[in-house]
Amino acid sequence: MELVFVIVVLGILAALALPRMERDVRQEAKDNILAAIRYTQHLALNDNKTDPSDTNWQKGLWQIRFVTSNVTNRAFFYTISSDAAPYNGAVSQDETAIDPANGKYMYNANADTDIDSDESPNIFIGKTYGVNSITFSAACNDAKHIAFDHLGRPHTDIGDAENDYDEYMNSDCEIEFGFADASIAPLIVTIRTETGHVSAD
């Protein structure tokens, strides 16, 4: 009888615990993306790239770049990087940030869904969460990336920057992340002008 009672109690506990063990993919994606944007801003706050003697200095700002690869499986991922002079616009591994969660590069060498041993799995939002669309709108329409200066202020299109702060984002930016699972509502991330405050709903 005692054994039967223990089995019944364990069954009840398991039934109560199972619903809590189900993944909330949207929440996981939200936490990851918000953390990545905030980390990019943190790097910028601690690394002043301003150089009045160089008209192209904005091109070296720390930025988070969201990528849809051209390969068949359309890998969706992001990189966090700071382009070094002469600012060719391409992201190389040695220009990317190190993920504080695992010590690996926030970089995807082949723009695919294969995670190399030195690449952080956290950047692969398509493979991990089923993100299958990323749409920039408002102040960052079609930008695909957001950069921050040493005051934490957001910039966009820094690849075209020529004058001091000429790509400063003067209104809010919205980024919509869609999911392959149609039952998951799109995630809308907002980055505020001036403060760079990031939120999502």
N, C-alpha and C positions, 0 to 999 in steps of 0.2 A: 504493500500500500504506500509506503514511504517513497519508493522508487517511482510509482505512478504519479504521486503528488509532485515530486520534483520535476518529472517530465512535463506535467501540465503547466507548472509555474514557468518553466523554461520556454514552453510554447507561447504562453501569454506574453512574456517579455520579448520574445523574438517578433511576435506580431506587432507589438508597439514600436519596436526599434526599426523595422523594415522601412516604413514610410520616410523616416529621417535619413535613411541611407541612400535614398534616390538622389541622383545628381541634379543640381540646378545649374544647367549649362549656361544659361543666360547670366546668372549671378557670377559664375566663375569667370566668364568672359569679361564681364563688367569690372570685376576686381582686378583682373590682369591688365586690361587696357588703361584703366585709371592709374594704376600703380606705375605703368610704363611712362605715361605722359608726365606724371608728377616726378618720376625719377629723372627724366630728361630735363625738366625745369630745375631740379635740384643740382644737376651737373652744371647747368648754365650759371646758376647763382654762385657756384664755387669756382668758376673758371671764366674770368672776364676776358672776352675776346676783342674788346674795343681797342682799335689801333688807328688813331687819327692820321697816321702817316700812310695808311693803306686804304685806298678807296674801296677795296673789295673785302674788307674785314668781315662784313655781315655774312659772307658766304661760309665762314668758319664757325658760325654759331652752332651750339648743340641742337640737334633736331631729331624728331622721331618721324620716320618715313614709313608709311604703310604701302605695301607692295602687293600687286597681283601679278604673278609671274606669267610668262608667255607659254609655258609648257602646257601640255594637254590637261594635266590634273589641276591647273590653275591654283597653285599654292598661294594662300593668303598669309602674309606674315608682316612683321615690322622690324625695322632696325633702328638703333639709337647710335648716332654718330656725330662727329665733328670733322668736317672736311679740312684737310691741311693744305697750306699753300703748295702749289699754285692754284688751288681750288678748281679741280677738274670736274667736280660735280658727281663723280662716281664714289661709291662707298666701298672702301677696302677694309679688310679685317682689322688691320692695325689702327684704323681710325674709329672703330666702333667701341661702345662701352662694354664693360664687363658686368654681367648680371650678378648683383650682390647675393642672390639666392643660391647660386651654384658655382660662381667663379668662371663661367664660360662666356664666350663672345656672343653679343646680341647681333648676330650676323648669319646670313644664309648664303653660303658660297655658290650654290648652283641654282638658286631661286626655284627650289622644288620642295617636295614634302619630306625628303630624306634629311634626317637630323644627324649631322656629323658629330664625332665624339667631342669636338671642341666648341660646338654650337649650343646655345641655351635652348632647351625645348620650349621655354616660355614664350618665345616669339612666334611660334607656329600656331596662330589663332585659327587658321582654316582647318588644319589637321586635328587640333585638340578640341575645338568648340563647334566646328562646322560653319564658321563664318564664310559666306560665299559672295558677299558684296560689301563694298566700302564706298560711300558717297560723301564727298565734301560739299558743303553748301555755305551760303551766307558769305562772310568775309574771306573764307578760305576755299571758295568754289574751285573745284578741280585742282587743288594745290597738291594733294597727296602727302603733304608733310607739314609739320608745325615746328618752328624753331623758337628758342627763347634767348633773351639777352641776359646780362648779368644782374638786371633788376627783376628778372622773372617775367618780363613782358613778352607776349607772343608776336612772332613774325611769320610771314609766309612768302613763298616765291623768292627766297633768299638767293637762289641761283641767278636772279636777274638784278640783284642789288648793286647799285653803283654809288649812291650818295648816303650820307649818314642817316640811318633809320628810315630810308625811303621805302622799305617793305614792312614797316611796322603795321600790325593788324589793328585798324582803327574801329572795328566793330566785332561783335561776337562771331565765333566760328562754330559750325555744327558738323558733326561727322556721324553718319548713320551706318551701323553695321547690321547687315542682314544675315540670316541663318539658312542653311540648307533645309533644316527641319522647319516647315512652314508653320508649325504650331508654336514656335518660339517668336515672340514679338521682337521687332527690330530694336536695337539698342541705340539710343541717341545720346551722343557725348557732346557737351557744350564747353568750349573754352572761351572764357571771358576776356574781352579786351582790357588793356592796362594792367590788370592784376594777374592774368593768366590762370585764374581759378578754374578748375576743371570739375565738372559734375556730369551725372548721367541719369537717365530715366528710361 
